[in-house]
Amino acid sequence: MSTLAGFEHILRENEPLAPYTWLRLGGEAEYFAEPTSLDELSSLVGRCRENEIPIRILGAGSNVLVRDQGVPGVVVHLAAAAFSEITWQDNTMSVGGGAKLAHLVSTSVREGLAGLEYLVGIPGSVGGALHSNVGTENHDIGQWTTHAIVMTRAGEILERGRDELRFAYRYSSLDDLVILRARFALEQEDSAELIRRMQTLWIVKKSKQPSSSDAMGRIFRNPSGVRAADLIEQAGLRGAKVDTAGISEKHANFIIVQPGGASEHVLRLIDLVRSQVRERLGVELETSIEIW
Ligand SMILES: Cc1cc2nc3c(=O)[nH]c(=O)nc-3n(C[C@H](O)[C@H](O)[C@H](O)COP(=O)(O)OP(=O)(O)OC[C@H]3O[C@@H](n4cnc5c(N)ncnc54)[C@H](O)[C@@H]3O)c2cc1C
């Protein structure tokens, strides 16, 4: 820990990462940091840079599969209140990257601000959502984003305006080390109407995905014009299993993991799905989940 001396109060060594991920799998982070302020984050990023220690940002862990052997370097978890503040004025909301997307959605709806309700039921943090421009078939977070404040890998804090931001299907140009805050321009609408719309969308979303008590991950990107889930079903893989990892019976783009599972089982199942879909349907599936 000598290269990271002085950060002991926010740093733990050999922290198991499974409890921080939706798949509840994977080994340990060599170092796991939970900074409580921007200054602490900034100093930590600087120290890692000086010592060439790899650094990664973990949001709510709904889009990462941590390998069984764990992750070298520092994993930073933006769990502190300093990174999750939500404020609003007129039709604009400003939100910390560590805030829960669900919290942003429910606050926007309550305040009569329309647009983000379509993201109801998508797990994760606002930073994670912006990192891959999460969304549904017709709506994504990028369409409402006007600014982002980021920390670059060099430790600089920059504001990226709309003209610099590019969003496409599950793609965002925001690939800086940390998305610290973002601003959204929304549309004013009746709050009661918005709450009804959000509730309906939530019921539909919930009915289509596995139970939230399962350890699960949403695995593949939809190739253009087709749903990955449809391809997996057409390849006859609904319910397919490798050891503790199985394709969900309810939605074929989800992998469910039984207790006591291993990331290696998920990785082998991903390989099986990719090779079968390629052989049977001639389509190359790409993962949307990030493998650490
Ligand atoms: C049940 C379920 C349903 C889902 N439904 C959808 C859906 O309908 N639509 C959809 O698009 N996705 C969906 N997903 C995928 C997932 O919810 C999103 O990708 C989510 O936004 C990831 O956010 P996170 O905070 O969990 O990120 P993590 O999984 O923690 O991290 C993912 C990536 O984001 C980066 N990251 C996280 N926070 C920051 C930050 N502050 N600054 C910089 N980088 C950061 C990480 O470094 C990592 O590279 C679903 C996943 C699950 C498990």
Ligand as a Chemical Component Dictionary entry (heavy atoms), coordinates in Angstrom:
data_LIG
# 
_chem_comp.id                   LIG 
_chem_comp.type                 NON-POLYMER 
_chem_comp.pdbx_formal_charge   0 
_chem_comp.three_letter_code    LIG 
# 
loop_
_chem_comp_atom.comp_id 
_chem_comp_atom.atom_id 
_chem_comp_atom.alt_atom_id 
_chem_comp_atom.type_symbol 
_chem_comp_atom.charge 
_chem_comp_atom.model_Cartn_x 
_chem_comp_atom.model_Cartn_y 
_chem_comp_atom.model_Cartn_z 
_chem_comp_atom.pdbx_ordinal 
LIG C1  C1  C 0 -31.877 -6.131 -15.043 1  
LIG C2  C2  C 0 -31.152 -5.249 -16.008 2  
LIG C3  C3  C 0 -31.874 -4.509 -16.931 3  
LIG C4  C4  C 0 -31.208 -3.657 -17.832 4  
LIG N1  N1  N 0 -31.958 -2.959 -18.739 5  
LIG C5  C5  C 0 -31.322 -2.136 -19.603 6  
LIG C6  C6  C 0 -32.076 -1.415 -20.578 7  
LIG O1  O1  O 0 -33.310 -1.514 -20.684 8  
LIG N2  N2  N 0 -31.403 -0.580 -21.414 9  
LIG C7  C7  C 0 -30.047 -0.429 -21.341 10 
LIG O2  O2  O 0 -29.495 0.365  -22.125 11 
LIG N3  N3  N 0 -29.295 -1.097 -20.440 12 
LIG C8  C8  C 0 -29.905 -1.954 -19.567 13 
LIG N4  N4  N 0 -29.160 -2.654 -18.658 14 
LIG C9  C9  C 0 -27.689 -2.441 -18.579 15 
LIG C10 C10 C 0 -27.259 -1.504 -17.396 16 
LIG O3  O3  O 0 -28.351 -1.214 -16.575 17 
LIG C11 C11 C 0 -26.684 -0.197 -17.866 18 
LIG O4  O4  O 0 -25.583 -0.388 -18.687 19 
LIG C12 C12 C 0 -26.300 0.739  -16.670 20 
LIG O5  O5  O 0 -26.407 2.058  -17.076 21 
LIG C13 C13 C 0 -24.921 0.530  -16.101 22 
LIG O6  O6  O 0 -24.747 1.474  -15.032 23 
LIG P1  P1  P 0 -23.915 1.081  -13.749 24 
LIG O7  O7  O 0 -23.854 2.256  -12.851 25 
LIG O8  O8  O 0 -24.455 -0.170 -13.163 26 
LIG O9  O9  O 0 -22.492 0.851  -14.403 27 
LIG P2  P2  P 0 -21.406 -0.245 -14.034 28 
LIG O10 O10 O 0 -21.942 -1.581 -14.410 29 
LIG O11 O11 O 0 -20.945 -0.057 -12.648 30 
LIG O12 O12 O 0 -20.249 0.163  -15.038 31 
LIG C14 C14 C 0 -20.435 0.031  -16.442 32 
LIG C15 C15 C 0 -19.414 0.930  -17.141 33 
LIG O13 O13 O 0 -19.737 2.288  -16.849 34 
LIG C16 C16 C 0 -18.577 2.939  -16.316 35 
LIG N5  N5  N 0 -19.014 3.917  -15.330 36 
LIG C17 C17 C 0 -19.891 3.757  -14.314 37 
LIG N6  N6  N 0 -20.034 4.914  -13.638 38 
LIG C18 C18 C 0 -19.205 5.814  -14.227 39 
LIG C19 C19 C 0 -18.897 7.185  -13.999 40 
LIG N7  N7  N 0 -19.466 7.896  -13.021 41 
LIG N8  N8  N 0 -17.997 7.772  -14.812 42 
LIG C20 C20 C 0 -17.414 7.104  -15.822 43 
LIG N9  N9  N 0 -17.671 5.807  -16.103 44 
LIG C21 C21 C 0 -18.558 5.184  -15.309 45 
LIG C22 C22 C 0 -17.769 1.824  -15.662 46 
LIG O14 O14 O 0 -16.397 2.193  -15.524 47 
LIG C23 C23 C 0 -17.981 0.705  -16.651 48 
LIG O15 O15 O 0 -17.100 0.906  -17.730 49 
LIG C24 C24 C 0 -29.796 -3.540 -17.788 50 
LIG C25 C25 C 0 -29.061 -4.306 -16.856 51 
LIG C26 C26 C 0 -29.732 -5.148 -15.982 52 
LIG C27 C27 C 0 -28.927 -5.955 -14.998 53 
# 
loop_
_chem_comp_bond.comp_id 
_chem_comp_bond.atom_id_1 
_chem_comp_bond.atom_id_2 
_chem_comp_bond.value_order 
_chem_comp_bond.pdbx_ordinal 
LIG C1  C2  SING 1  
LIG C2  C3  SING 2  
LIG C2  C26 DOUB 3  
LIG C3  C4  DOUB 4  
LIG C4  N1  SING 5  
LIG C4  C24 SING 6  
LIG N1  C5  DOUB 7  
LIG C5  C6  SING 8  
LIG C5  C8  SING 9  
LIG C6  O1  DOUB 10 
LIG C6  N2  SING 11 
LIG N2  C7  SING 12 
LIG C7  O2  DOUB 13 
LIG C7  N3  SING 14 
LIG N3  C8  DOUB 15 
LIG C8  N4  SING 16 
LIG N4  C9  SING 17 
LIG N4  C24 SING 18 
LIG C9  C10 SING 19 
LIG C10 O3  SING 20 
LIG C10 C11 SING 21 
LIG C11 O4  SING 22 
LIG C11 C12 SING 23 
LIG C12 O5  SING 24 
LIG C12 C13 SING 25 
LIG C13 O6  SING 26 
LIG O6  P1  SING 27 
LIG P1  O7  DOUB 28 
LIG P1  O8  SING 29 
LIG P1  O9  SING 30 
LIG O9  P2  SING 31 
LIG P2  O10 DOUB 32 
LIG P2  O11 SING 33 
LIG P2  O12 SING 34 
LIG O12 C14 SING 35 
LIG C14 C15 SING 36 
LIG C15 O13 SING 37 
LIG C15 C23 SING 38 
LIG O13 C16 SING 39 
LIG C16 N5  SING 40 
LIG C16 C22 SING 41 
LIG N5  C17 SING 42 
LIG N5  C21 SING 43 
LIG C17 N6  DOUB 44 
LIG N6  C18 SING 45 
LIG C18 C19 SING 46 
LIG C18 C21 DOUB 47 
LIG C19 N7  SING 48 
LIG C19 N8  DOUB 49 
LIG N8  C20 SING 50 
LIG C20 N9  DOUB 51 
LIG N9  C21 SING 52 
LIG C22 O14 SING 53 
LIG C22 C23 SING 54 
LIG C23 O15 SING 55 
LIG C24 C25 DOUB 56 
LIG C25 C26 SING 57 
LIG C26 C27 SING 58 
# 
